[in-house]
């Protein structure tokens, strides 16, 4: 299992949905860290702690965007482990993944 600690491996200041929103957007995170691992059949542990907060646009694009890129919600939910001291973040991410599957 691959582990990605957002605050150390990506940035302490994640923000925005798309690449045009900046270098630390949800789209950049998804394309660099999540999608390649899932495409290779790997599981990913994502540690959210240490960053200065997460906007809904970042989280929705990073995680919900995986479903729009062709992965099933079931696959994403089974292959990505969210680690956070804030349980509401894990629930929010799971909701984005499930909602993307319903679109």
FENKAPE-V272774 format. One record per pair of residues at least 4 apart in sequence whose ideal C-beta (glycine too) atoms are under 8 Angstrom apart, sorted by the first residue. I is the first residue (numbers start at 1). J is the second residue. If there is no record, write none. Layout:
i={I,I}
j={J,J}
This chain:
i={1,1,1,1,1,2,2,2,2,2,3,3,3,3,4,4,4,4,4,4,4,4,5,5,5,5,6,6,6,6,6,6,6,6,6,7,7,7,7,7,7,8,9,10,10,10,10,10,11,11,11,12,12,12,13,13,13,14,14,14,14,14,14,14,14,15,15,15,15,15,15,16,16,16,16,16,16,16,16,17,17,17,17,17,17,17,17,18,18,18,18,19,19,19,20,21,21,23,24,24,25,25,25,26,26,26,26,26,26,26,26,26,27,27,27,27,28,29,29,29,29,30,30,30,30,30,30,30,30,31,32,33,33,33,34,34,34,34,34,34,34,35,35,35,36,37,37,37,37,38,38,38,38,38,38,38,38,42,43,43,43,43,44,44,44,45,45,45,46,46,46,46,47,47,48,48,48,48,48,48,49,49,49,54,54,54,55,56,56,57,58,59,59,59,59,59,59,60,60,60,60,61,62,63,63,63,63,63,64,64,64,64,64,65,65,66,66,66,66,67,67,67,67,67,67,67,68,68,71,71,72,72,73,73,73,73,73,74,75,76,76,77,77,77,82,82,82,82,84,84,86,87,88,89,90,91,92,93,94,95,96,97,98,99}
j={42,43,44,45,81,37,42,43,44,45,44,45,46,47,9,10,33,34,44,45,46,47,9,47,49,50,10,11,14,29,46,47,48,50,51,11,12,47,49,50,51,50,33,14,24,29,32,33,23,24,51,50,51,52,24,51,52,24,25,26,29,51,54,55,58,21,22,24,25,55,58,21,22,24,25,26,55,57,58,21,25,26,27,57,58,60,61,25,26,27,61,25,27,28,25,25,57,28,28,29,29,58,61,30,57,58,59,60,61,62,63,65,31,61,62,65,32,33,34,58,62,34,35,61,62,63,65,66,69,35,36,37,44,46,38,44,46,62,63,66,80,39,66,69,40,42,43,44,79,42,44,66,71,75,76,79,80,79,78,79,80,81,79,80,81,80,81,83,80,81,82,83,83,84,54,82,83,84,86,89,83,84,85,58,59,89,59,60,92,61,62,63,64,89,92,93,96,64,65,96,100,65,66,76,80,93,96,97,68,96,97,99,100,69,100,71,76,97,100,71,72,73,76,97,100,101,100,103,75,76,76,101,77,97,98,100,101,78,79,80,97,94,97,98,89,90,93,94,89,90,90,91,92,93,94,95,96,97,98,99,100,101,102,103}
